[in-house]
Amino acid sequence: MFLGTIVYGFINSAILALLSMGFNLTFGISGVANFAYGAVYIFSGFLAWILMHSWGVPYFISVLAAIFCSGCVGILMYYVVIIRVKGLSLSEVMATFGIGMAVMELFRYFDFVGFRYTLPVFVDGSLSFGEVYIDYQRVLIALIAVCLTGFIYVFTHHTRVGLAFRAIAQDERTALTFGIDSDRIGAFSMAFGSALAAVAAIVILPLGTIAVEGGYEVLINALAVCIVGGLGSTVGILVASVLIGYAQTFTANYLEPHWMILVSLIAIAVVLTVKPSGLFGRQKELEERI
Amino acid sequence: MLTVENLMVFFENALALNDFSMEVREGQLVGVIGSNSAGKTTLMNALSGLIIDMRIKEQRRGGQRITLYGKVLFEDRDITTMPPSRRVKLGIVLCRERHPVFPESDVLENLKMAGYLQKSGKVRETIRYVFDLFPALVRLKSRKAGFLSGGEQQMLAIGMALVAQPRLLLLDEPLLGLSPMMQELVMGAVQDLRGTSRITVLLSEQFARPVLPLIDYGYVIENGILTLMGSGRELMDNPEVKAAYFGV
């Protein structure tokens, strides 16, 4: 039981890291808290499902299309909505949250509810780890979380656009003097964040069903990780994922499974009262943003 | 190379620049001298296009109204309303006041970030040149820019502007907050880079003493209005300038 909790706690941490990466990236770069994040997550899940089941598109193409479309949705959201309220934190939150709610409730309205909405796993089967059994999909999630973290690190430190991302994040006006266009980079950061949400959806959703409620849950978890870790800090996100991930798994295994979501909520409440900028937060205005 | 014709800039109803005209010829070092809040930074922002970006952003959120009248011509091309990124492509690069660096990135990374629009070969070459120009930066290569002293940050900021391949380099108060020794070093570097790369430089300053002896031409600005102009020598001999800036 204990070994199992350790292993599954790690998987849970990886899931949380995957979920919050995109949210954190968009905020860290353009300062936009994308509250439509959960909606993008289930949107990409449903899109992949529709492509596969209604149009008969092969799995890999549907998945890539879903990730690509989510990225486009991010760009669209930036240029149509966010650009008009950029810099007004409260309006940004209301606009993105409104969009997210509208999208999710539309799915509910059109009856996207039920157990038939599932995505397939990459490979079936499981492997044993001592006496702990773990399916390949969960192993894959952990692998992808590690790979994506590495990819984002390399991308933001060694590519032109990645460096521009970090330049804008640190000082927008100075970045402008070198020809870095803040709107283009902002749109790109939304696209990147949304595509990351889609990647997370594609690998995590096969563990359960695609449900509208899942979108809200994702948002809560992503928020919890980002608040505990400190928005904009990648190290903070990883540490917070591990903390909350293990706390959730231990709660589920040793106390009550349905208290799991409470862990996130309590973590948000405690961190916001004790250290509002998060464990590793650089964003001092967090109090105003959330 | 650069001509400013009757430029007026309003922030709401406050007039920051009033009917300002000037000219910068290719290869010159031109100075704009003025005290605090004289309009130097507004002028630099208008030339680099930052003010256009500010105007768009203020407009979007319904904030302060920024209005521009008059013309800015760069090589006979009207660039008054051109966004900053396109001006960088033309070769107009601004180094903002108060040593603007990216504090959480190290020195080398700062220089790379500045080369966003440039070819990577050219960026590497210029970074080497910057390290020649400011040897002090070499051993600070992997230090976070936020931990540098003011003078080191100013050297880095000028280096970053150079990586963006300027033909017209705008330096906004490069001496602000620097020790006299550092001021001398920075002005020396400005002289050096003009010698080696023939970059045209327009700099604004409130410290006239280290600047006036070096400039080809200077403009004195007060409350957004052009009050005096002339060669560096002429300005130095002017009794009003002497009284206001040299304290004699």
Interface residues (C-beta under 8 A of the other chain):
Chain A: I83 R84 V85 K86 G87 L88 H157 R160 L163 A164 R166 A167 Q170 D171 R173 T174 A175 L176 T177 F178 G179 I180 D181 S182 R282
Chain B: S48 L50 D53 K57 R60 R61 P83 P84 S85 V88 K89 V93 L94 C95 R96 P100 V101 F102 P103 E104 S105 E109 K112 M113 A114 G115 Y116 L117 S120 M160 A161 V163 A164
